[in-house]
Amino acid sequence: MSTGHSSSRQPAFLPAIYLQLLCDVAEGFGVAPADLQQILGLSREQLLEPDRLVPLPSARAATQYAFTRAGNQGLGFAYAKALRVTLHGPISLIALSSNNLLEVIQALERYFSLRAPAITFHAKVEPDVVTLQVGYPRQNDPLRPFIMELVLIGLVVMAEQILERPQPGTEVLMEGPEPGYYARFAGHLPAPVRYGAEAYSIRIPRVLMEAPLRLADPNAAAMAREACERELQARQVSRDAALTARVRSLLAQSDERLPTLEEVATALHVSTRTLKRRLQEEGRNFRALVDHVLEARATQMLQDEGLSVSEVAFRLGYNDVSNFSRAFRRWTGQSPSDFKKEK
């Protein structure tokens, strides 16, 4: 589970089962599950629904509450130890049916954003060791220690479950000083943690990463990857549709002067280059969206408001009536004068 901030361009969710697990774990720290369920607006039964997703802001609010109430007692470690490899849908199937842990890590690099939108992975393969670098963009996030503890230790916990044996030589590297509660957990964690590191990462002997897995099944792994690809595509379509809707809304809400590409990008907190690229990815472009609004306004003015062609052109921001006429003909296939006569 990750509760980091997601980019404004991408609606983000967490599987509800992660929040139910938070309720269960936090209860051991004196946090009432009912309080967290109230923040989430979901009952235990709803959180246990297989396909239930929770918007990231709600998940973060509940996590912040639990983290604050639990105090500096190691909630992240406790959560990580409670994770099971079977909690993650098709990602779980990839993990269990791959040939080795190296294949699992390669899949996580592509698909883990489906479960933890703010977390990134990068695997560095060396002759004797594989280093998995884990990224989290918000340096000053008060939840950062909790998030990184549960992600890094959680990954090692699940690797141990997949391998079905201990992982000698594995170590977890954490930024910052050692917290006071680490000593209480050290003897119960699947790998030692070294603090004061330059970056959050996990170092695993390559021999363990390449060890064959007992449940390896290429067909099952392939089907699981197909399911993850479909989910990625669905998220992309949803994200792009939301972007187009926001652009159209900004254009429609404007007065007579439509906002520029730069103004829309600023309002959406993205660069103009990113806005154009993402619109292109879904077969759209900003000029076409602007034209759609201009066409709708032009036809309404010509039909309902009794304005002359030149008055409509001026109201829509055209300084030259001939430019407006050419644009109108491109939109509708006829001149504004002919359109006005027919109406």
N, C-alpha and C positions, 0 to 999 in steps of 0.2 A: 504494500500500500504506500502510495506517495500522496502527500497533501500539499505539494508545492503549488505556487501560482502558475496557472497556465497562461500562455499568450492570449491576448484578447482576440486574436484571429481564429482561435480554435476552441469550440465548446468542449469541455473536458468532464469526464465522469469517472467514478470508481465503482467497481462491482460492490453491491451492497454487502456481500458476505464478508468483505474486509472490515466494514464498519461493525458488523455483528461480532466479529472476532475482537475488535477493539473494545466493545462493550464487555465481553467476557473477560478479557485480560485486565482492563481498567478496574473491574469490580474487585480484583484482588488487591488494588491499591486504594480501596475505599471510595471509588467513584460509582455512584448508582447507575446501573444500565438505563433506568427509566429517564434519568436526566439527559443522557446522550440520545436516547430515542426521541425525546421531546424536541431536542435541537434539530434532529434529522427529519422530524415529522413522519416517522415510520415506526411501526411496531416490530417486535421481534419476528413475527411471522412474515412480515413484508421484507425485512432485511434478509431473511433466509430464502426468498424466492430466487430461483436459479438465474433468471435473466434481469433481475432488478439492478438498475444503475442509479447512483446518487450523484447529483451535480457537485462538482469540486468545491464550490464555496460552502455548501452545507457540510460536506465531509471535513473540510478544514476547520469549520467552526466547532464541530463535535470533537475533533482531534485536539484543538487548542484547549477546549474545556477540560478534556481528560488529562492532557499533559500538565496543565496548570494545577489541577486538583491532585494529581499524583505526586507533584513536587519533583525534586531532583533525586528520584529513587530508581531510575533505570527502566522506565516504561518501555523504551525502545528495545532493550534486550529481552524483556519479558514477552513482548509482542513477537519478536523474531523467533524465539524459542517455541512459540505456539503455532507458527506457520507450518502448513503441510503442503507438500508438492502437489497434491490433488485439488487445491483451491482455485487454480488459475485457468480453468476451462481448457480450450485447445492448446494453450501454452503448456499446460500440465502434460497433455498427451505427447507433445513434442519432447518434453523433458524425459518422459519415461520410455519413449520408444526410439530415441536417437541411438546411434551407435556408440557414442561416448560423450563426455561432458564438453569437449571442445565443440562438438556440433550443437550442443544445447546453448552454449554461450553465443555462438554465431547466430542462432535463432533469436536469442534475447536482444542482440544488437538491433535487430529489425522489428521485433514484435513487443518488446517490453513496454513501449509507450502506450499500448492498448490497456495496460493495467496500472501503469504509473506514469502519467503524462509528463511530469517534470524531470524524470530521471533519464540520463543517457549512459550508454555503455560503450566502452572501447576495449577490445582484447588485444594485448600485445603478446605474441607468441615468440618465446626465446628458446634456445636449445634445451634448457633444463627446467624452465618455469614459464607459466602463463600468468600474466598480470592483467587483471580485469579492473580497469579504471572506471570509477562510477562518478558521474557528474551531476551536480545540483546547482542551478544558476544563482540562487538567491543567498548571497553571502551573509546577510544580516537577518535572515529569517529566524525568529526565536524557536521555531520548530526544527531547525536544521539538525541539531544533535539527535533528536528523536528519529527523524526521517533517515539519517545516515546509519544510525545504529540498526534500525529494523531492516533496512535494505541490505547492508553488507552482511550482518550476522544472519539475516534471513536467507540470503543466498547460500551461505556456507551450511546452514541447517538443512536446506533442501538438497544441496549437493550430497550431504551425508546420507540423506534418505534415498537418493537415487543410486548412489554407490553401494548402499547397504553395508557400509563399514566406515571406520574413522578415516581421517585424512591427515596422516602425519606429514609434517613439513608445510602445511597450509598456515598462512597468517593473514590477519586483517590489519590494515594500516588506516589509522584515523588521524585527521587533523586535530590540532588543539591539545590541551593538557588532559591528562588522565582524570576522569571524574571520580569523586569519592566513592561512588557506589560500585565501581568496576570490580573492586576486590571481592565483593559479595557474589558477583556473577562469574568471575574468572574460572572457577573450578567447574562450572556447569555449561560453559560455552564450547562449541565444537572446534574452535581454533583460538589461539592466543591473539590478543589485540595489542598492537604497538602504537602508541600515541606520539604526537609531535611530528607526524609525517607531512610531506609536502602536499599530498593529495590523497583523497579517499580511494582505496583500492584493496583488492584481494590478490594474494600471491599463492598460486597452487602449483605444486610440482607437475611438470608436464606428463610424467608417467601416470599420474592419477587422471589427468584430463583426457588422456588417450586410452585409458583402460576400457575394455569392452563392457557394455552394460547388459545385465542379464535379460532385461525385457526388450532389447532392441528389436524393432519391427519396422523395416523400411516402408511398408505399405501404410501402416498406421501413422508413421511420422509424416509421410507425404500427404495423407488426408488431413492431418492436423495443420500442416502448413497451408493447405488450401483454405481451411476454415479461417485461419488467421489472415490470409490475404483478402478473403471476402470481408472480414471485419474491418481491415484497414481501408478497403475500398469504400465500404459503407460510411466509415467515419469521414473519409475524404469528401464524399458526395455531400454528407450532412454539413461539413464545415464550409464547403464551397457554396452550397445553397444558402447558408446563413450569411456568408459574405455578400453574395449578390443581393440578398434581401436587404441587408444593411445599406448597401450602396444605393439601391433603388429608393429606400426609405429616406435617406439623406437628400437625394435629388428631389423626391416628391414633396418633402417638407419645406423645401426652400421657397422663397418668394419668387418674384419674376426673374431674378438673376440666379442661374444655376451655379453651384459651387464648382470650382476647378478640380482637376485631378489631384493637385497638391493639397487643396483644402479637404477633400474627402479622405485622402490618405492620412492627413494629420488627425482628422476626427476619429479614424479607425485605429490610430496608433501604429501605423505601419509606414514603411517608406513607399514612395511612388513606384519604385522599381518592383517591390514586393507585391503591391496592389495590382500592377499590370500583369505580373507573372502569374499570380494566382487566378486572375480573371481569365487569362489565356489558357490556363490548365483546364478550365471547365468550358472552353469554347466561347468565352465572352470577351468583350473589350469595353473599356470605359466609354469610348465614343459612341458605341452602339446603345449603351444604356442611356446616355444623354439624349441621343436622337429619339429614343423611344418616348422619353418624357416630353421633349420638344414637339414631337408629332402629336401626342395626345393633347397638349395644350393648344397647339396651333389649330387642330381640327375643332376643338371645343370653342375657341374664340371665333373662328370663322363661321361656325354653325349657330352658336347660341348668343353671342354678344353683339352682333351687328357691327363689328369693327371692319374697317377697310383692310385690304391686304397690307398696305404700308404701316398701318397702326399695329397690326398683329406682329409684323416683322420687327418693329421698334420695341414692342413689349417683350419680345423673346430675345432681345439683345443683338439683333442684326442691324448694322448701320447701313447696309445696302439691300434694297428690296430684291434685287436680282439674285443675290446670294441666298436669300430666304426662299425665293421661288425655286431655285435649283435644288435646294435641300428638300423642299416640300415635294417636288416631283420625284426625287429619289425615294422618299418615304412612301408615297401613295400612288405614284405612277401618273399623276395628273398635276396641273398647275393649281395654285391656290385660288386663282380666279375661277377656273372651271369648277373646282370643288365648291366654292361659295355659291355659284349659280345653281348647282344641282341641289343644294340644301336650302 
